[in-house]
Amino acid sequence: MKIGFIGLGIMGKPMSKNLLKAGYELVVMDRNQKAVDEVVAAGAKAVATPKEVAQQTDIIVTMLPNSPHVKEVVLGENGVIEGAKKGAIVADMSSIAPLVSRELAQKLAEKGVEMLDAPVSGGEPKAVDGTISVMVGGKQEVFDKCYPVLKAMAGSVVRTGDVGAGNITKLANQIIVALNIAAVSEALVLASKAGVEPELVYQAIRGGLAGSTVLDAKAPMMMDRNFKPGFRINLHIKDLNNVLETSHEVGVPLPLTSAVMEMMQSLKVDGMDQDDHSSLVRYYEKLANVEVKR
């Protein structure tokens, strides 16, 4: 089975390499030539347009920043829709607005092409080691066909409903991650300001009810002052924008999410939007005039 992969960024590049490691034949496309060259060196074939990717493959994976980018790649000039064969599958692994996923699925269906929305969670480290979580929306039979491909990149692949359900699930995930990072930040800033070593606080609580994957991933980064992006602030802002837009459409107030969104906007104003979302700690540090460090 030939797989197409469009979008070789922080997440897409290691994910595509994992497909190659699993033995899939891969056709790739990205505007970043350096990323393309790296994946080609690992065994992929490169083409110039999304249309060419679709013409040569059975399943087309897209991993792009936001809704407009996915729409351009899928529906635009020389897009996937122009080259996809009847019976092909587009698996969009980007995190985008659920309504856009449904719009794309409808347009593709008119051409006899199936679609899954399959956003991921886990950040760059889990993309590299192939243990990301994938949340999938789409028909059961299409999901079953794509499952081995998705599993080659992931530790967990779960279908949560029809097209759009994957991105609804991702929005729920991003709420929990954002609020968890904010809670970790508050706690460690409190400990630091009160004169208690944050490393010892972390070690004391990580095995109890307050322990979490977020705590284990982000607390060490905060204490080491390592804000190299595994998942950038600006991308989390994008996701929370989709969260709030969707929540308003369906009538669900999200007061805590709204608060964290404003914290991230403050960090963006301070020029930190390209840093990891663990930078939320710096919002609290500024308020308390203290630094969390080992």
C-alpha positions as a Markdown table, in Angstrom:
| # | Residue | x | y | z |
|---|---|---|---|---|
| 1 | Met | 0.0 | 0.0 | 0.0 |
| 2 | Lys | 1.3 | 3.4 | -1.0 |
| 3 | Ile | 0.9 | 6.2 | 1.5 |
| 4 | Gly | 1.1 | 9.9 | 0.8 |
| 5 | Phe | 2.2 | 12.3 | 3.5 |
| 6 | Ile | 1.8 | 16.1 | 3.3 |
| 7 | Gly | 3.2 | 18.3 | 6.1 |
| 8 | Leu | 6.7 | 17.5 | 7.4 |
| 9 | Gly | 6.8 | 19.8 | 10.4 |
| 10 | Ile | 7.7 | 19.2 | 14.1 |
| 11 | Met | 5.1 | 16.3 | 14.2 |
| 12 | Gly | 4.8 | 15.3 | 10.6 |
| 13 | Lys | 8.5 | 14.6 | 10.0 |
| 14 | Pro | 9.0 | 12.0 | 12.7 |
| 15 | Met | 5.5 | 10.5 | 12.0 |
| 16 | Ser | 6.4 | 10.0 | 8.3 |
| 17 | Lys | 9.7 | 8.4 | 9.3 |
| 18 | Asn | 7.9 | 5.9 | 11.5 |
| 19 | Leu | 5.8 | 4.9 | 8.5 |
| 20 | Leu | 9.0 | 4.2 | 6.6 |
| 21 | Lys | 10.3 | 2.2 | 9.5 |
| 22 | Ala | 7.1 | 0.1 | 9.4 |
| 23 | Gly | 7.8 | -0.7 | 5.7 |
| 24 | Tyr | 5.3 | 1.5 | 4.0 |
| 25 | Glu | 6.1 | 3.1 | 0.6 |
| 26 | Leu | 5.9 | 6.8 | 1.1 |
| 27 | Val | 5.3 | 9.8 | -1.2 |
| 28 | Val | 5.8 | 13.1 | 0.5 |
| 29 | Met | 5.4 | 16.8 | -0.1 |
| 30 | Asp | 6.2 | 19.9 | 2.0 |
| 31 | Arg | 7.3 | 23.5 | 1.3 |
| 32 | Asn | 10.3 | 23.1 | 3.6 |
| 33 | Gln | 12.9 | 21.5 | 1.2 |
| 34 | Lys | 15.2 | 20.6 | 4.1 |
| 35 | Ala | 12.5 | 18.5 | 5.8 |
| 36 | Val | 11.7 | 16.9 | 2.5 |
| 37 | Asp | 15.3 | 16.0 | 1.8 |
| 38 | Glu | 15.6 | 14.4 | 5.3 |
| 39 | Val | 12.6 | 12.2 | 4.8 |
| 40 | Val | 13.7 | 11.3 | 1.2 |
| 41 | Ala | 17.1 | 10.3 | 2.7 |
| 42 | Ala | 15.2 | 7.9 | 5.0 |
| 43 | Gly | 13.5 | 6.3 | 1.9 |
| 44 | Ala | 10.6 | 8.4 | 0.8 |
| 45 | Lys | 9.8 | 9.8 | -2.7 |
| 46 | Ala | 9.2 | 13.5 | -3.1 |
| 47 | Val | 6.7 | 15.2 | -5.4 |
| 48 | Ala | 5.9 | 18.9 | -5.9 |
| 49 | Thr | 2.1 | 19.2 | -5.3 |
| 50 | Pro | -0.7 | 17.6 | -3.2 |
| 51 | Lys | -2.3 | 16.6 | -6.5 |
| 52 | Glu | 0.8 | 14.5 | -7.4 |
| 53 | Val | 0.8 | 12.9 | -3.9 |
| 54 | Ala | -2.9 | 11.9 | -4.3 |
| 55 | Gln | -2.3 | 10.5 | -7.9 |
| 56 | Gln | 0.4 | 8.1 | -6.6 |
| 57 | Thr | -1.1 | 6.9 | -3.3 |
| 58 | Asp | -4.0 | 5.0 | -1.7 |
| 59 | Ile | -4.1 | 6.8 | 1.6 |
| 60 | Ile | -3.1 | 10.5 | 1.9 |
| 61 | Val | -2.1 | 11.7 | 5.3 |
| 62 | Thr | -2.1 | 15.5 | 6.0 |
| 63 | Met | -0.4 | 17.0 | 9.0 |
| 64 | Leu | -0.8 | 20.8 | 8.8 |
| 65 | Pro | -1.0 | 23.8 | 11.2 |
| 66 | Asn | -4.7 | 24.8 | 10.9 |
| 67 | Ser | -8.0 | 24.7 | 9.0 |
| 68 | Pro | -7.0 | 27.1 | 6.2 |
| 69 | His | -3.9 | 25.1 | 5.4 |
| 70 | Val | -5.8 | 21.8 | 5.2 |
| 71 | Lys | -8.5 | 23.4 | 3.0 |
| 72 | Glu | -5.9 | 24.7 | 0.6 |
| 73 | Val | -4.0 | 21.4 | 0.4 |
| 74 | Val | -7.1 | 19.3 | -0.1 |
| 75 | Leu | -9.5 | 21.6 | -2.1 |
| 76 | Gly | -7.1 | 24.2 | -3.6 |
| 77 | Glu | -5.4 | 24.4 | -7.0 |
| 78 | Asn | -3.4 | 21.3 | -7.6 |
| 79 | Gly | -4.9 | 20.0 | -4.4 |
| 80 | Val | -5.5 | 16.4 | -3.2 |
| 81 | Ile | -9.1 | 16.4 | -4.6 |
| 82 | Glu | -7.8 | 16.9 | -8.1 |
| 83 | Gly | -5.6 | 13.9 | -8.0 |
| 84 | Ala | -7.3 | 11.4 | -5.6 |
| 85 | Lys | -8.6 | 8.2 | -7.1 |
| 86 | Lys | -12.1 | 6.9 | -6.4 |
| 87 | Gly | -11.9 | 4.8 | -3.2 |
| 88 | Ala | -8.8 | 6.7 | -1.9 |
| 89 | Ile | -8.8 | 7.9 | 1.8 |
| 90 | Val | -7.7 | 11.2 | 3.1 |
| 91 | Ala | -6.6 | 10.9 | 6.8 |
| 92 | Asp | -6.2 | 14.4 | 8.1 |
| 93 | Met | -4.1 | 14.3 | 11.3 |
| 94 | Ser | -4.1 | 18.0 | 11.7 |
| 95 | Ser | -5.9 | 19.7 | 14.6 |
| 96 | Ile | -8.6 | 21.8 | 13.0 |
| 97 | Ala | -12.2 | 22.9 | 13.5 |
| 98 | Pro | -14.6 | 20.0 | 13.4 |
| 99 | Leu | -17.0 | 21.8 | 11.0 |
| 100 | Val | -14.1 | 22.2 | 8.5 |
| 101 | Ser | -13.5 | 18.4 | 8.8 |
| 102 | Arg | -17.1 | 17.8 | 7.9 |
| 103 | Glu | -17.0 | 20.2 | 5.0 |
| 104 | Leu | -13.9 | 18.5 | 3.6 |
| 105 | Ala | -15.4 | 15.1 | 4.0 |
| 106 | Gln | -18.5 | 16.2 | 2.1 |
| 107 | Lys | -16.5 | 17.7 | -0.8 |
| 108 | Leu | -14.3 | 14.6 | -1.0 |
| 109 | Ala | -17.3 | 12.2 | -0.9 |
| 110 | Glu | -18.7 | 13.9 | -4.0 |
| 111 | Lys | -15.5 | 12.6 | -5.8 |
| 112 | Gly | -15.8 | 9.1 | -4.3 |
| 113 | Val | -13.0 | 9.8 | -1.8 |
| 114 | Glu | -13.3 | 8.8 | 1.9 |
| 115 | Met | -12.0 | 10.8 | 4.9 |
| 116 | Leu | -11.0 | 10.4 | 8.5 |
| 117 | Asp | -10.2 | 13.3 | 10.9 |
| 118 | Ala | -7.5 | 11.9 | 13.1 |
| 119 | Pro | -5.8 | 14.5 | 15.2 |
| 120 | Val | -3.0 | 13.5 | 17.6 |
| 121 | Ser | -1.7 | 14.2 | 21.1 |
| 122 | Gly | 1.7 | 13.7 | 22.6 |
| 123 | Gly | 4.0 | 16.3 | 21.2 |
| 124 | Glu | 7.3 | 15.9 | 19.4 |
| 125 | Pro | 8.8 | 13.3 | 21.8 |
| 126 | Lys | 5.9 | 10.9 | 21.3 |
| 127 | Ala | 5.9 | 11.5 | 17.6 |
| 128 | Val | 9.5 | 10.5 | 17.4 |
| 129 | Asp | 9.1 | 7.3 | 19.4 |
| 130 | Gly | 5.8 | 6.4 | 17.8 |
| 131 | Thr | 3.6 | 6.6 | 20.9 |
| 132 | Ile | 1.3 | 9.5 | 20.1 |
| 133 | Ser | -2.5 | 9.1 | 20.8 |
| 134 | Val | -4.7 | 9.4 | 17.7 |
| 135 | Met | -8.4 | 10.3 | 18.0 |
| 136 | Val | -10.3 | 9.4 | 14.9 |
| 137 | Gly | -13.6 | 10.3 | 13.4 |
| 138 | Gly | -15.1 | 8.5 | 10.3 |
| 139 | Lys | -16.8 | 5.4 | 9.1 |
| 140 | Gln | -15.9 | 2.2 | 10.9 |
| 141 | Glu | -14.9 | 0.4 | 7.7 |
| 142 | Val | -12.6 | 3.3 | 6.7 |
| 143 | Phe | -11.1 | 3.4 | 10.1 |
| 144 | Asp | -10.5 | -0.4 | 10.0 |
| 145 | Lys | -8.7 | -0.1 | 6.7 |
| 146 | Cys | -6.5 | 2.7 | 8.0 |
| 147 | Tyr | -5.9 | 1.3 | 11.5 |
| 148 | Pro | -2.6 | -0.4 | 10.7 |
| 149 | Val | -1.2 | 2.7 | 9.1 |
| 150 | Leu | -2.2 | 4.9 | 12.0 |
| 151 | Lys | -0.9 | 2.4 | 14.5 |
| 152 | Ala | 2.5 | 2.4 | 12.9 |
| 153 | Met | 2.8 | 6.0 | 14.2 |
| 154 | Ala | 1.0 | 5.7 | 17.5 |
| 155 | Gly | 0.7 | 4.0 | 20.8 |
| 156 | Ser | -3.1 | 4.5 | 20.9 |
| 157 | Val | -5.6 | 4.8 | 18.0 |
| 158 | Val | -9.3 | 5.1 | 19.0 |
| 159 | Arg | -12.3 | 5.9 | 16.9 |
| 160 | Thr | -14.7 | 8.2 | 18.7 |
| 161 | Gly | -17.5 | 8.6 | 16.1 |
| 162 | Asp | -18.2 | 9.9 | 12.6 |
| 163 | Val | -16.2 | 12.6 | 10.8 |
| 164 | Gly | -15.7 | 15.6 | 13.1 |
| 165 | Ala | -15.6 | 13.4 | 16.3 |
| 166 | Gly | -11.8 | 13.1 | 16.1 |
| 167 | Asn | -11.4 | 16.9 | 16.3 |
| 168 | Ile | -14.1 | 17.3 | 19.0 |
| 169 | Thr | -12.1 | 14.7 | 21.0 |
| 170 | Lys | -8.9 | 16.7 | 20.4 |
| 171 | Leu | -10.5 | 19.9 | 21.6 |
| 172 | Ala | -11.4 | 18.1 | 24.8 |
| 173 | Asn | -7.8 | 16.9 | 25.1 |
| 174 | Gln | -6.4 | 20.4 | 24.6 |
| 175 | Ile | -8.7 | 21.8 | 27.3 |
| 176 | Ile | -7.4 | 19.2 | 29.8 |
| 177 | Val | -3.7 | 19.7 | 28.8 |
| 178 | Ala | -3.9 | 23.5 | 29.0 |
| 179 | Leu | -5.6 | 23.6 | 32.3 |
| 180 | Asn | -3.2 | 20.9 | 33.7 |
| 181 | Ile | -0.2 | 22.9 | 32.6 |
| 182 | Ala | -1.7 | 26.0 | 34.3 |
| 183 | Ala | -2.3 | 24.1 | 37.5 |
| 184 | Val | 1.3 | 22.7 | 37.5 |
| 185 | Ser | 2.5 | 26.3 | 37.0 |
| 186 | Glu | 0.5 | 27.7 | 39.8 |
| 187 | Ala | 1.6 | 25.0 | 42.2 |
| 188 | Leu | 5.3 | 25.2 | 41.5 |
| 189 | Val | 5.3 | 29.0 | 41.6 |
| 190 | Leu | 3.6 | 28.9 | 45.0 |
| 191 | Ala | 6.1 | 26.4 | 46.2 |
| 192 | Ser | 9.0 | 28.4 | 44.9 |
| 193 | Lys | 7.8 | 31.7 | 46.4 |
| 194 | Ala | 7.2 | 30.0 | 49.7 |
| 195 | Gly | 10.8 | 28.8 | 49.8 |
| 196 | Val | 10.2 | 25.1 | 49.1 |
| 197 | Glu | 12.2 | 23.3 | 46.5 |
| 198 | Pro | 10.0 | 22.7 | 43.4 |
| 199 | Glu | 11.9 | 19.6 | 42.5 |
| 200 | Leu | 11.0 | 18.0 | 45.9 |
| 201 | Val | 7.4 | 19.1 | 45.6 |
| 202 | Tyr | 7.3 | 17.5 | 42.2 |
| 203 | Gln | 8.8 | 14.2 | 43.5 |
| 204 | Ala | 6.4 | 14.2 | 46.5 |
| 205 | Ile | 3.2 | 14.6 | 44.5 |
| 206 | Arg | 3.9 | 12.8 | 41.2 |
| 207 | Gly | 2.9 | 9.4 | 42.6 |
| 208 | Gly | -0.4 | 10.6 | 44.1 |
| 209 | Leu | -3.7 | 11.9 | 42.7 |
| 210 | Ala | -2.0 | 15.0 | 41.4 |
| 211 | Gly | 0.3 | 12.9 | 39.3 |
| 212 | Ser | -0.2 | 13.1 | 35.5 |
| 213 | Thr | 1.5 | 12.7 | 32.2 |
| 214 | Val | 1.4 | 16.5 | 31.9 |
| 215 | Leu | 3.1 | 16.9 | 35.3 |
| 216 | Asp | 5.9 | 14.4 | 34.3 |
| 217 | Ala | 6.4 | 16.0 | 30.9 |
| 218 | Lys | 6.2 | 19.7 | 31.8 |
| 219 | Ala | 7.4 | 20.2 | 35.4 |
| 220 | Pro | 11.0 | 19.1 | 34.5 |
| 221 | Met | 11.0 | 21.5 | 31.6 |
| 222 | Met | 9.9 | 24.3 | 33.8 |
| 223 | Met | 12.5 | 23.6 | 36.4 |
| 224 | Asp | 15.3 | 23.2 | 33.8 |
| 225 | Arg | 14.2 | 26.4 | 32.0 |
| 226 | Asn | 13.9 | 24.4 | 28.8 |
| 227 | Phe | 11.2 | 25.9 | 26.7 |
| 228 | Lys | 12.3 | 24.4 | 23.4 |
| 229 | Pro | 9.0 | 23.6 | 21.7 |
| 230 | Gly | 7.5 | 20.2 | 21.7 |
| 231 | Phe | 4.2 | 22.0 | 21.3 |
| 232 | Arg | 4.3 | 25.7 | 20.7 |
| 233 | Ile | 2.2 | 28.3 | 22.6 |
| 234 | Asn | 0.9 | 29.7 | 19.2 |
| 235 | Leu | -0.4 | 26.2 | 18.3 |
| 236 | His | -2.2 | 25.8 | 21.6 |
| 237 | Ile | -3.7 | 29.3 | 21.1 |
| 238 | Lys | -4.9 | 28.0 | 17.7 |
| 239 | Asp | -6.4 | 24.9 | 19.3 |
| 240 | Leu | -8.1 | 26.9 | 22.2 |
| 241 | Asn | -9.5 | 29.3 | 19.6 |
| 242 | Asn | -11.1 | 26.3 | 17.9 |
| 243 | Val | -12.3 | 25.1 | 21.3 |
| 244 | Leu | -14.0 | 28.3 | 22.2 |
| 245 | Glu | -15.5 | 28.8 | 18.7 |
| 246 | Thr | -17.0 | 25.3 | 18.9 |
| 247 | Ser | -18.2 | 25.7 | 22.5 |
| 248 | His | -20.0 | 28.9 | 21.5 |
| 249 | Glu | -21.6 | 27.2 | 18.5 |
| 250 | Val | -23.0 | 24.3 | 20.7 |
| 251 | Gly | -23.8 | 26.5 | 23.8 |
| 252 | Val | -21.2 | 25.3 | 26.3 |
| 253 | Pro | -19.5 | 28.0 | 28.5 |
| 254 | Leu | -15.9 | 27.3 | 29.2 |
| 255 | Pro | -14.7 | 29.8 | 31.9 |
| 256 | Leu | -11.4 | 28.0 | 32.8 |
| 257 | Thr | -10.4 | 27.5 | 29.2 |
| 258 | Ser | -11.1 | 31.2 | 28.5 |
| 259 | Ala | -8.8 | 32.2 | 31.4 |
| 260 | Val | -5.9 | 30.0 | 30.2 |
| 261 | Met | -6.4 | 31.4 | 26.6 |
| 262 | Glu | -5.9 | 34.9 | 27.9 |
| 263 | Met | -2.7 | 33.8 | 29.8 |
| 264 | Met | -1.4 | 32.4 | 26.5 |
| 265 | Gln | -2.3 | 35.6 | 24.7 |
| 266 | Ser | -0.3 | 37.5 | 27.3 |
| 267 | Leu | 2.7 | 35.3 | 26.6 |
| 268 | Lys | 2.3 | 35.9 | 22.9 |
| 269 | Val | 2.4 | 39.6 | 23.5 |
| 270 | Asp | 5.6 | 39.1 | 25.5 |
| 271 | Gly | 7.2 | 37.3 | 22.4 |
| 272 | Met | 7.0 | 33.8 | 23.8 |
| 273 | Asp | 4.5 | 32.3 | 21.3 |
| 274 | Gln | 7.1 | 30.1 | 19.6 |
| 275 | Asp | 8.1 | 28.5 | 22.9 |
| 276 | Asp | 6.7 | 25.4 | 24.4 |
| 277 | His | 3.4 | 25.6 | 26.2 |
| 278 | Ser | 5.2 | 24.8 | 29.4 |
| 279 | Ser | 6.0 | 28.5 | 29.2 |
| 280 | Leu | 2.7 | 29.1 | 31.0 |
| 281 | Val | 4.8 | 29.0 | 34.1 |
| 282 | Arg | 6.4 | 32.3 | 33.1 |
| 283 | Tyr | 3.0 | 34.0 | 33.2 |
| 284 | Tyr | 2.7 | 33.1 | 36.9 |
| 285 | Glu | 6.4 | 33.9 | 37.5 |
| 286 | Lys | 5.9 | 37.4 | 36.3 |
| 287 | Leu | 2.9 | 37.9 | 38.6 |
| 288 | Ala | 4.7 | 36.5 | 41.6 |
| 289 | Asn | 8.2 | 37.9 | 40.8 |
| 290 | Val | 9.8 | 34.4 | 41.3 |
| 291 | Glu | 11.4 | 31.8 | 39.0 |
| 292 | Val | 10.8 | 28.1 | 39.2 |
| 293 | Lys | 14.1 | 26.2 | 38.9 |
| 294 | Arg | 16.0 | 23.3 | 40.4 |
